[in-house]
């Protein structure tokens, strides 16, 4: 295998299940499907959510702007955000996170949650997520359906939206099923972490289509040939890319098959 490496240089619409968000000037201010994050300004009115420790996620209670068309999963008419989504929006000044007592959590409190593996993330994962989102990509946890409609509308898709076990969990539409799904996202040496979609102002959670690649994390060394083949089979036609983070520098790389010359 030969490595093709790229360092931080790779390359929104309602889904009908989400709450209506405010329209008008506030939407225009924060619609950034193709606008670099560095050019964004903090929002005048924040979205708000409540962190649920048992789930390792935040339930969004106040939605502001079209950002929610590409952020969070939809269950039972509510939107739930992973810690990387929460922290990314909080860094932009677009999200206010509360605890169960209604106390506002500081940025330090949110950063601390990244170190809790029960939340299914790590600092390296978040840095990669932030880099991809800053470039305009749509990013989601691997193999976690955006909504219940996704399971039905993608039945003919080449990409495995979720296993039969996960579909069974999803039908209950309760917090237990969501917690069970996210608990399966374990942190291993090499494993698919994020599904990455291209920037798309017409993206719909109910019919997202296939991602353009699946982002996997390595421990610093290239994966073995066996590991690479297993990942390719798991992704079923969606190319895997790998990520390595060192001293804040995010590197993305991929592999292609090459033939070695036969020695005499």
N, C-alpha and C positions, 0 to 999 in steps of 0.2 A: 504494500500500500504506500502511496505517496501522499504527503501532506500538502494541502493547499491552505495557507494561513492568511487570515486577514485580521487586523487588529482594530477593533471599534470602527469598522468602515463597511458594514454590510449595506450592500447595495447603495362618520359615526352615525344612525337611524335607529328607532325604537324597535324592539323585538315583540312588542305586543303584550309582554308579561310584566314589564317594568312599570313603575309609577311614572306619571307624566312629570317632566321636568319643566322648569320655567323657560319661557322663550323670550325672544327679543334681544336687546343689547347685551344682556348677561350671557346668553348663549353664544353670541358672536365673539364675545371677549375670550371665551375659553375653548372654542372649537379648534383643536390643534391636530387634526388628522395628518396634516402635512406641514405643520409649523414647528420649527425647532423649539425645544423646551426653553432654551436660553433667551428666546424672544418673548416668552409669556410673562404676563404681569399677574401678581396675586389677585385672586377674585375678591370682589367687593362683598359678596354673600357666599358663605361657606356651606358646603354639604356637611352633614353631620351623621355620626354613627356611634354605635355602642359596642364596645368590645365584649365578646362572650368567651370567657376563659375555657369553658368546657368544649367549645367548638374550635378554638384557636382561630377565630374569624371575627369580623365586625359585621353587625347588622346595620345597614344603612337606613337611617330614619328620615333624613332630609336630603332630597336630591336636587342638585343645581347644575344645569348645563348638560350638553350632549355627551360629555365624557363618559356617562354611564351606559352609553350604547356599546362601549367596548371595555367596560370594567365591571368586574364582579359577576357572580353566577346568580341565576334567578331560580328561586324555589318558593312555591306557594305565594306568588305575587310580591315577594320581598327580594332584595338584593343583599348578598353576603360577599364580603371582600376578604381576601387573604392578606396577610401581614405586609407582603411586598407591595400590594396595591394601595393599602392604607398609607404606608410610609412614603411611597412615591407621591401621592396626592398631597400628603401633609407637607412634604418638602417644597411643593409648589405653592403652598399657602391656600390650597383648595379644599382641605378636609379638616374637620374638627372631630377628634375622637374622645369619647367619654367612657368612663367605667360604669359599673352597675349602679353606683351611688350617684351618678350624674356629675362626677368631678372630671374636669378636663384633664386629659393626659398630656404631659409635656413631650417634646421630641425625644428627650432622653428616655422617657418611659417606653416610647414606641421602639426606639433603637434597641432597648433591652429585650423586647419581645423577639427580635430577630435571632438572638442567641438561644432561644428556647426551641429545641428541636421538635417539641410537640406541635409547634406551629407550622412544621413542614418547610422551613426555610433556613437560610444561613446568610451571613454577610456577603459571601461570594455570589450566591444566587441573586441576592438583591442588587448587587452591583451590575450584574449582567442584565437583569430585568430593567433597571433604570437606564442602562445604555441603549437597549433596544427600544424602549418607550421614547427616549429622547430623540431617536432617529425616526420616530413616527410609526414604528411597527405596532401591531396589535398582539399582545402576549397574554397567554393563559397557562394555568397549571396543566401539565400534560395529562391527557386522558380523563379530564374532568369535564363533563358536558356543561356548556354555557347555560342551558335551560332544559326543562323536560321536553320541550318541543324539539330540541336538537336531536334527541334520541330517535324520535319518529321520523323527522324530516331527512335524516342522514342515513336511513337504513340501506340506501343503495350506494353510499359513499365507499371509496376504497380505503378510507382511513378509519381505524377502529375507535369509534367514539368512546365506548366503554364496554366492559365485559358484561355478560349476562348477570353476574352477581351484582354488579353495580346498578344495572337497570332495575333489578328487584329492589335494591335499596332505595333507588330514586322514587319509586312509585309511592312510598309512604309519605314523601314530602315533609318530613319532620326533621328536627335538628339532629336526631340520632343518625339518620341516613347520611347527612352531610358530614358529620364528624367521622363516621366510619370511612367514607371515601377519602377524606383528607388524611386520615391516619395511615392509609395504605401508601401514601407518598413518602416512602422512607428514603433517607439520605444514604446512598451507597457510593462506592468509589466511582463507578461509571453507570449512569442511569439517566433515562430521559426525564427532564425536569419541566421544560416549557414547550408549548406549541406556539409557533410564531406565524402570524399572518401578515400579509403586506398591508400598507396603509390603504384604507378603503372607507370613504365617507358614507357608503351605502351598506356598511357591514351590519348584519343582523344576527343576534344571538340565536334566533330560532333556526337559521340556516347559514352557518358560518362558512361552509365549504371546508375543503382540506387546507391545512396549514402549508406554508411553503417549505418549512423545515421544522424538525424537532431538535431542540437544543439539549444536549447532554453535557454532563460535567465529568471531567477526568480528574484524577488525583495528581496530575502534573506530568504523567507519562502517557504516551499514545496508547490507546486501547489495543489489546491483542487482536489478532485476526479473527479469532473465534468470537470474542466480544463484539467486534464490529459486525460480523455476520449475523449474530443474534439480534443486535439492535436494528439492523436493516430489515430483518424478517418481522420484528415487532412493529416497526413503523409502516410496513406494507406499502412501499412505493413513495412515502414521504422521506426525503433525504435527511439523515441525521447530521447535525453539525455539533462540534465540540467546543467547549469553553474552558478557559483556564484564567484564573484571576490571581495576580501576584503584585503585591504592593500597590493596589489600587488600579493596576493596568489590566483591562479586560481584553482578552485575545480570543477570537473565534477562528476555528479551523475545521477543515473537512478533509476527506481522503478519497482518492480514486484508485482503482485497481491498475497496477502496472505489471508488465511481464519482465522478469529478470532474465538476462541472457544465460544461455546454457554454456557452462564452461567445458572446454574440451577434456 
